[in-house]
């Protein structure tokens, strides 16, 4: 059955259907790539070939899917025009074309995600979509410190989330239970704290070599995703101190921790070794990361006094900028006066935070990740086998039922960088666990980050979301069959 033109997630900004202008993709369909669009054209052909069995050669003329650029459109904005004579995808930059491709795929039958040829009429509904993102940063976060996920698993996660126009992946690389990124100048970090017995319950070992991390960064770039690495400090550093006891106050290595407690570890604000360590780590991570951001954590530093916390953050922020990056930190960082280049990531449950509002008032940007609405590791319901519930349970309707510009007094639309959905891995043990906790809640947060506020409608969203069950099944993407969603058969 042909889908309606607006039956996509995130909801498009402007939809003009034309029922008489449907287009059917067939064996004669070619793909035309204007200069600068070749990468996305190749991605589109690769995405459509397995299920359709068609070749999609380069070509022009009637019956073509044509890709082009238009400088009058913003970089991520696009226009999708579907007519009987052919399909045209136009965008301000290749990233916008990639967004248009995701919309086009969603408008085809669910079988388009299959890995083998399907006997289906590949019909697209006619009309025009004109679309652009509400926020420039639409992110997901994966905690690879408490449980490690391989390069292949991270790539699979990227491929799943970009279908909903997610464009940033925040990797939580270090924590008390493990250190997951190779640092040449401090090799014991991974030799000791990335090996066997690390991770929650000691069952999440592993780390990325520099080549591994670069492979993730480069793969993400082909999907127009920016990697945001996080080195959590001054708390959440037990793994670093196990490897290097000189980072502790007394020079004695603490025991390795595989539990889920927080707030007990801290770098020493008054030691020169601390800043030599931090400087080396930030320098090496920044050099591997072409994106503009490095995340320095800053959360749950209960073992650090307020004075030492201020001293530490004020010394570390210039180190980040010295290596050409803008710092991101969890909202606790905003207890310190921040430069305008610093981004505060707000994760509180409470509806007030003076530090974050003060940072916004002085020109700083805020990334919205309130735990009770965006934390994908929260249980769906009290009886969910995976997840935690310290921020409450989080069903799909609750994940959809909020607005970033209304969450925090003093932090309006103009102060927001975007939204991010973090997924902490204390209870996760596999990629299937990751995907089950991600879907179907991430599409709700993705729509909040992309779509115009006036399109925000729960009944419309739950109906559109229900169509994705068969699509995830075709891709072997695990998901939670949330009871509030009318799932398609």
C-alpha positions as CSV (number, residue, x, y, z in Angstrom):
1,X,0.0,0.0,0.0
2,X,1.3,3.5,-0.9
3,X,2.2,5.6,2.1
4,X,0.9,9.1,2.6
5,X,3.5,11.8,1.8
6,X,3.7,13.0,5.4
7,X,4.0,9.6,7.1
8,X,7.6,10.0,8.1
9,X,9.6,10.6,11.3
10,X,10.6,13.3,12.0
11,X,7.6,15.2,10.8
12,X,8.5,17.4,7.9
13,X,8.1,21.1,8.0
14,X,6.0,21.5,4.8
15,X,4.1,18.7,3.0
16,X,2.2,19.3,-0.3
17,X,0.7,16.0,-1.5
18,X,-0.3,15.4,-5.1
19,X,-2.2,12.1,-5.3
20,X,-2.0,12.1,-9.1
21,X,1.8,12.3,-9.2
22,X,3.0,9.0,-7.6
23,X,6.3,7.6,-8.9
24,X,7.2,3.9,-9.1
25,X,10.8,2.8,-8.9
26,X,11.5,0.0,-11.3
27,X,14.3,-1.7,-13.2
28,X,14.7,1.3,-15.5
29,X,15.2,3.9,-12.7
30,X,18.5,5.7,-12.9
31,X,20.1,8.1,-10.4
32,X,21.5,11.4,-11.6
33,X,24.2,13.0,-9.4
34,X,25.0,16.7,-9.9
35,X,28.6,17.7,-9.0
36,X,29.1,17.5,-5.2
37,X,26.3,14.9,-4.7
38,X,28.1,11.8,-5.8
39,X,28.7,10.4,-2.3
40,X,25.0,10.6,-1.4
41,X,23.9,9.2,-4.7
42,X,26.1,6.2,-4.2
43,X,24.7,5.7,-0.7
44,X,21.1,5.9,-2.1
45,X,21.9,3.3,-4.8
46,X,23.5,1.0,-2.2
47,X,20.6,1.4,0.1
48,X,18.0,0.5,-2.5
49,X,19.7,-2.3,-4.5
50,X,19.4,-5.2,-2.0
51,X,15.6,-5.1,-1.6
52,X,14.6,-4.0,-5.1
53,X,17.2,-6.0,-7.1
54,X,17.6,-3.0,-9.4
55,X,20.9,-1.7,-10.6
56,X,20.2,2.1,-10.4
57,X,22.8,3.1,-13.0
58,X,23.9,6.7,-13.4
59,X,21.7,8.4,-15.9
60,X,19.4,11.3,-16.8
61,X,16.1,12.0,-18.3
62,X,12.5,10.7,-17.5
63,X,12.2,8.2,-14.7
64,X,15.3,9.4,-12.9
65,X,16.0,10.1,-9.2
66,X,18.0,13.3,-9.5
67,X,20.2,14.8,-6.8
68,X,21.3,18.4,-6.9
69,X,22.5,21.3,-4.6
70,X,20.9,24.7,-4.2
71,X,22.8,27.4,-2.3
72,X,19.5,29.1,-1.4
73,X,18.8,26.2,1.0
74,X,20.5,25.8,4.4
75,X,23.1,23.0,4.7
76,X,20.8,20.4,6.3
77,X,17.6,21.6,4.6
78,X,16.1,19.8,1.6
79,X,13.3,19.7,-0.9
80,X,11.9,16.4,-2.1
81,X,9.7,16.5,-5.2
82,X,8.0,13.3,-6.4
83,X,6.2,13.3,-9.7
84,X,5.2,10.7,-12.2
85,X,8.1,11.6,-14.5
86,X,10.7,11.3,-11.8
87,X,12.0,12.3,-8.3
88,X,14.2,15.3,-7.5
89,X,16.2,15.7,-4.2
90,X,17.6,19.2,-3.7
91,X,19.6,20.4,-0.7
92,X,21.9,23.1,0.5
93,X,24.7,20.7,1.1
94,X,25.3,16.9,0.9
95,X,24.2,16.6,4.6
96,X,20.8,17.9,3.5
97,X,20.6,15.4,0.6
98,X,21.4,12.6,3.1
99,X,18.4,13.8,5.1
100,X,16.3,13.7,2.0
101,X,17.3,10.2,1.3
102,X,16.2,9.1,4.7
103,X,12.8,10.6,4.0
104,X,12.6,8.9,0.6
105,X,13.4,5.5,2.1
106,X,10.6,5.9,4.7
107,X,8.1,6.7,1.9
108,X,8.8,3.4,0.2
109,X,7.3,0.1,1.4
110,X,8.8,-1.5,4.6
111,X,10.4,-4.2,2.5
112,X,12.9,-1.6,1.2
113,X,15.0,-2.4,4.2
114,X,15.2,-6.1,3.4
115,X,18.6,-7.6,2.5
116,X,17.3,-9.7,-0.4
117,X,15.0,-8.9,-3.4
118,X,11.4,-8.5,-2.6
119,X,8.4,-8.7,-5.0
120,X,6.8,-5.4,-4.1
121,X,5.6,-2.4,-6.1
122,X,8.1,0.3,-5.1
123,X,5.7,3.3,-5.3
124,X,6.3,6.7,-3.8
125,X,3.4,9.1,-3.0
126,X,3.4,12.2,-5.2
127,X,4.0,15.7,-4.0
128,X,6.6,18.0,-2.4
129,X,8.2,18.0,1.0
130,X,10.2,21.1,2.0
131,X,12.0,20.5,5.3
132,X,14.7,21.8,7.6
133,X,15.8,21.1,11.2
134,X,14.7,23.0,14.2
135,X,18.0,22.5,15.9
136,X,21.5,21.9,14.4
137,X,22.5,19.4,17.1
138,X,20.4,16.2,17.3
139,X,22.3,13.6,19.2
140,X,22.5,10.2,20.7
141,X,25.0,9.1,23.4
142,X,26.4,5.6,23.8
143,X,28.2,4.6,27.0
144,X,31.0,2.4,26.0
145,X,32.8,2.7,29.3
146,X,30.6,0.7,31.6
147,X,30.1,-1.9,28.8
148,X,32.3,-1.8,25.7
149,X,30.8,-2.0,22.2
150,X,32.9,-3.0,19.2
151,X,33.5,-0.9,16.1
152,X,31.1,-3.0,14.2
153,X,28.4,-2.5,16.9
154,X,28.9,1.2,16.9
155,X,28.6,1.3,13.1
156,X,25.3,-0.6,13.3
157,X,24.0,1.8,15.9
158,X,24.9,4.8,13.7
159,X,23.1,3.2,10.7
160,X,20.0,2.7,12.9
161,X,19.8,6.2,14.3
162,X,20.6,8.2,11.2
163,X,17.4,7.0,9.7
164,X,15.8,9.6,12.0
165,X,18.2,12.4,11.1
166,X,20.4,12.1,14.2
167,X,23.6,13.9,13.3
168,X,25.8,13.6,16.5
169,X,27.0,10.6,18.3
170,X,28.5,11.3,21.8
171,X,30.7,8.4,22.9
172,X,31.2,8.2,26.7
173,X,34.7,6.7,26.6
174,X,35.9,6.7,30.2
175,X,34.4,6.1,33.6
176,X,35.1,4.4,36.9
177,X,34.6,0.9,35.4
178,X,36.8,1.2,32.3
179,X,38.9,3.3,30.0
180,X,38.1,2.7,26.3
181,X,40.4,5.0,24.2
182,X,44.1,4.4,23.5
183,X,46.4,7.2,24.7
184,X,49.9,6.8,23.6
185,X,51.4,9.0,26.4
186,X,49.6,7.0,29.1
187,X,49.5,3.5,27.8
188,X,48.5,1.8,31.0
189,X,45.0,3.4,30.7
190,X,43.9,0.7,28.2
191,X,46.5,-2.0,29.1
192,X,45.1,-2.1,32.7
193,X,41.7,-0.4,32.6
194,X,40.5,-1.6,29.2
195,X,41.1,-5.2,29.6
196,X,39.5,-8.3,31.1
197,X,37.5,-7.8,34.2
198,X,36.5,-4.2,33.4
199,X,33.0,-2.9,32.9
200,X,30.0,-3.3,35.2
201,X,30.1,-6.8,36.8
202,X,33.5,-7.2,35.1
203,X,31.8,-8.4,31.8
204,X,32.4,-5.4,29.5
205,X,36.1,-5.4,28.5
206,X,37.6,-3.8,25.5
207,X,39.0,-0.5,24.1
208,X,39.5,1.3,20.8
209,X,42.9,1.7,19.4
210,X,43.5,5.0,17.7
211,X,42.9,3.2,14.4
212,X,39.6,1.9,15.7
213,X,38.5,5.3,16.8
214,X,39.5,6.8,13.5
215,X,37.5,4.1,11.7
216,X,34.4,5.1,13.7
217,X,34.9,8.8,13.0
218,X,35.4,8.2,9.3
219,X,32.4,5.9,9.0
220,X,30.2,8.3,10.9
221,X,31.3,11.1,8.5
222,X,29.9,9.1,5.6
223,X,26.6,9.2,7.4
224,X,27.0,13.0,8.2
225,X,27.4,12.2,11.9
226,X,29.8,14.1,14.1
227,X,31.5,12.1,16.8
228,X,31.7,13.8,20.2
229,X,34.2,12.1,22.5
230,X,33.8,12.3,26.3
231,X,36.6,12.0,28.8
232,X,34.8,12.3,32.1
233,X,36.5,14.3,34.9
234,X,37.3,15.3,37.6
235,X,35.0,12.5,38.9
236,X,34.3,9.1,37.3
237,X,38.1,8.5,37.1
238,X,38.6,5.3,39.1
239,X,39.8,3.4,36.0
240,X,42.4,6.1,35.3
241,X,43.6,6.0,38.9
242,X,43.9,2.2,38.9
243,X,46.2,2.4,36.0
244,X,48.2,5.4,37.3
245,X,48.2,5.8,41.1
246,X,50.1,9.1,40.9
247,X,46.7,10.6,39.9
248,X,45.4,9.9,43.4
249,X,45.9,12.1,46.5
250,X,48.1,9.5,48.3
251,X,49.8,7.8,45.4
252,X,48.1,4.5,46.1
253,X,46.1,2.7,43.5
254,X,42.4,2.2,44.4
255,X,40.8,-1.2,43.8
256,X,39.2,-1.8,40.4
257,X,35.5,-1.1,40.6
258,X,32.8,-3.0,38.6
259,X,29.8,-1.8,40.6
260,X,27.4,1.0,39.5
261,X,28.0,3.5,42.4
262,X,29.0,7.0,41.5
263,X,30.6,10.0,43.1
264,X,33.5,8.5,45.0
265,X,36.5,9.2,42.7
266,X,38.2,12.5,41.9
267,X,41.3,13.8,40.2
268,X,43.4,16.0,42.5
269,X,42.9,19.7,41.7
270,X,46.2,20.7,43.3
271,X,48.6,18.3,41.7
272,X,50.7,19.1,38.6
273,X,50.4,15.5,37.5
274,X,46.6,16.0,37.1
275,X,47.0,18.7,34.5
276,X,49.9,16.9,32.7
277,X,47.6,13.9,32.4
278,X,44.5,15.9,31.3
279,X,46.5,17.9,28.8
280,X,48.0,14.8,27.2
281,X,44.7,13.0,27.0
282,X,42.8,16.0,25.6
283,X,45.6,16.7,23.1
284,X,45.5,13.2,21.7
285,X,41.8,12.9,21.6
286,X,41.4,16.3,20.0
287,X,43.9,15.3,17.3
288,X,41.8,12.2,16.4
289,X,38.5,14.1,16.3
290,X,37.7,16.4,13.4
291,X,34.4,17.5,14.9
292,X,34.2,20.8,16.9
293,X,33.5,19.4,20.3
294,X,35.3,17.5,23.1
295,X,33.2,16.6,26.2
296,X,34.9,16.9,29.5
297,X,32.2,15.4,31.7
298,X,32.1,17.2,35.0
299,X,29.1,15.4,36.5
300,X,28.6,13.7,39.9
301,X,31.9,15.0,41.3
302,X,30.8,14.6,44.9
303,X,34.3,13.6,46.0
304,X,35.6,17.0,44.8
305,X,35.2,20.0,47.0
306,X,33.4,23.0,45.5
307,X,36.6,25.0,45.6
308,X,38.6,22.2,43.9
309,X,35.9,21.7,41.3
310,X,36.1,25.3,40.3
311,X,39.9,25.2,40.2
312,X,39.9,22.1,38.1
313,X,37.3,23.3,35.5
314,X,38.9,26.7,35.2
315,X,42.2,25.1,34.4
316,X,40.8,22.5,32.0
317,X,38.6,24.6,29.9
318,X,41.5,26.5,28.3
319,X,43.2,23.2,27.5
320,X,40.2,22.2,25.4
321,X,40.2,25.4,23.5
322,X,44.0,25.3,23.0
323,X,43.5,22.2,21.0
324,X,40.9,23.9,18.8
325,X,37.8,22.4,20.3
326,X,34.7,23.8,22.0
327,X,34.1,22.2,25.4
328,X,30.9,20.4,26.4
329,X,30.2,19.5,30.0
330,X,27.3,18.2,32.0
331,X,25.3,20.9,33.7
332,X,27.3,20.8,37.0
333,X,30.1,22.5,35.0
334,X,27.9,25.7,34.9
335,X,28.6,26.3,38.6
336,X,31.7,27.9,37.2
337,X,31.7,31.0,35.1
338,X,31.9,29.6,31.6
339,X,33.2,31.2,28.4
340,X,30.6,31.6,25.6
341,X,32.3,28.7,23.6
342,X,31.4,26.2,26.3
343,X,28.2,24.1,25.9
344,X,26.3,23.0,29.0
345,X,24.5,19.7,28.8
346,X,21.5,19.8,31.1
347,X,20.4,16.4,32.5
348,X,18.6,17.4,35.7
349,X,15.1,16.2,36.6
350,X,14.3,19.4,38.5
351,X,12.8,22.3,36.5
352,X,15.3,24.9,37.7
353,X,19.0,25.3,37.4
354,X,20.6,28.7,38.0
355,X,24.0,27.8,36.7
356,X,22.7,26.6,33.3
357,X,20.4,29.7,33.0
358,X,23.3,31.9,33.9
359,X,25.5,30.3,31.3
360,X,22.8,30.8,28.7
361,X,22.4,34.5,29.7
362,X,26.0,35.1,29.0
363,X,25.8,33.6,25.5
364,X,26.6,30.0,26.1
365,X,24.6,27.3,24.4
366,X,22.7,24.5,26.1
367,X,22.2,20.9,25.0
368,X,19.0,19.5,26.4
369,X,19.1,16.0,27.9
370,X,16.7,15.9,30.9
371,X,17.0,12.5,32.4
372,X,13.3,11.9,32.9
373,X,12.6,12.5,29.2
374,X,15.7,11.6,27.2
375,X,17.7,8.9,29.1
376,X,17.2,5.8,27.1
377,X,18.5,3.6,29.9
378,X,15.5,4.3,32.0
379,X,13.0,1.4,32.1
380,X,10.0,1.6,29.8
381,X,7.8,0.4,32.7
382,X,8.3,-1.0,36.2
383,X,8.6,-4.6,34.9
384,X,11.1,-3.9,32.1
385,X,14.0,-6.4,32.3
386,X,16.6,-3.8,31.2
387,X,17.3,-0.4,32.5
388,X,17.3,1.7,35.7
389,X,14.5,3.8,37.2
390,X,16.2,6.5,39.3
391,X,14.7,9.2,37.0
392,X,11.4,7.3,36.8
393,X,10.1,5.1,34.0
394,X,10.1,6.5,30.5
395,X,7.5,5.3,28.0
396,X,7.3,6.7,24.5
397,X,4.5,9.2,25.2
398,X,6.6,10.7,28.0
399,X,9.7,10.8,25.8
400,X,7.6,12.7,23.2
401,X,5.6,14.9,25.6
402,X,8.0,17.8,26.3
403,X,9.5,20.8,24.6
404,X,13.2,21.8,24.9
405,X,12.5,25.5,24.9
406,X,10.0,25.2,27.8
407,X,12.0,22.8,30.1
408,X,14.2,25.3,32.0
409,X,13.4,28.8,33.0
410,X,15.9,31.2,31.5
411,X,16.8,28.9,28.7
412,X,14.7,29.6,25.6
413,X,14.9,28.6,22.0
414,X,17.7,31.0,21.2
415,X,20.0,29.5,23.8
416,X,19.6,25.9,22.7
417,X,22.2,24.0,20.7
418,X,19.9,21.0,20.4
419,X,18.8,17.8,22.1
420,X,20.6,14.5,22.9
421,X,19.3,11.2,24.1
422,X,21.9,9.5,26.3
423,X,22.1,5.7,26.7
424,X,24.0,4.5,29.8
425,X,25.1,0.9,29.7
426,X,25.0,-0.4,33.3
427,X,22.4,-3.1,32.4
428,X,23.3,-3.6,28.7
429,X,25.2,-6.6,27.5
430,X,24.7,-6.7,23.7
431,X,23.8,-4.6,20.6
432,X,20.3,-6.0,20.8
433,X,20.0,-4.5,24.3
434,X,21.2,-1.2,23.0
435,X,18.7,-1.2,20.2
436,X,15.8,-2.4,22.4
437,X,16.4,0.6,24.8
438,X,16.8,3.0,21.9
439,X,13.8,2.1,19.8
440,X,11.0,3.3,19.7
441,X,12.0,6.2,22.1
442,X,14.8,7.8,20.1
443,X,12.5,8.7,17.2
444,X,10.4,10.7,19.6
445,X,13.4,12.7,20.7
446,X,14.6,13.0,17.1
447,X,11.3,14.5,16.1
448,X,11.5,17.0,19.0
449,X,14.9,18.1,17.8
450,X,14.1,18.3,14.1
451,X,10.4,19.2,13.5
452,X,8.7,22.6,13.9
453,X,7.0,23.0,17.2
454,X,3.6,23.3,15.5
455,X,3.8,19.8,14.1
456,X,4.2,18.3,17.6
457,X,1.2,16.0,18.0
458,X,1.2,12.7,20.0
459,X,-1.7,11.1,18.1
460,X,0.0,11.7,14.8
461,X,3.3,10.6,16.0
462,X,2.1,7.3,17.5
463,X,0.4,6.5,14.3
464,X,3.5,7.2,12.2
465,X,5.7,5.4,14.7
466,X,3.6,2.2,14.4
467,X,4.6,1.8,10.8
468,X,8.2,1.2,11.9
469,X,7.8,-2.2,13.5
470,X,7.9,-4.0,10.1
471,X,10.8,-1.8,9.0
472,X,12.9,-2.6,12.1
473,X,12.0,-6.3,11.6
474,X,13.3,-6.2,8.0
475,X,16.6,-4.7,9.3
476,X,16.9,-7.1,12.3
477,X,16.8,-4.1,14.6
478,X,15.6,-5.0,18.0
479,X,12.9,-2.8,19.5
480,X,10.5,-2.7,22.4
481,X,6.8,-3.2,21.4
482,X,5.5,-0.3,23.5
483,X,1.8,-0.9,24.2
484,X,0.9,2.8,23.6
485,X,1.9,2.4,19.9
486,X,-0.5,0.9,17.3
487,X,2.1,-1.4,15.6
488,X,1.6,-2.3,12.0
489,X,1.6,-6.0,11.1
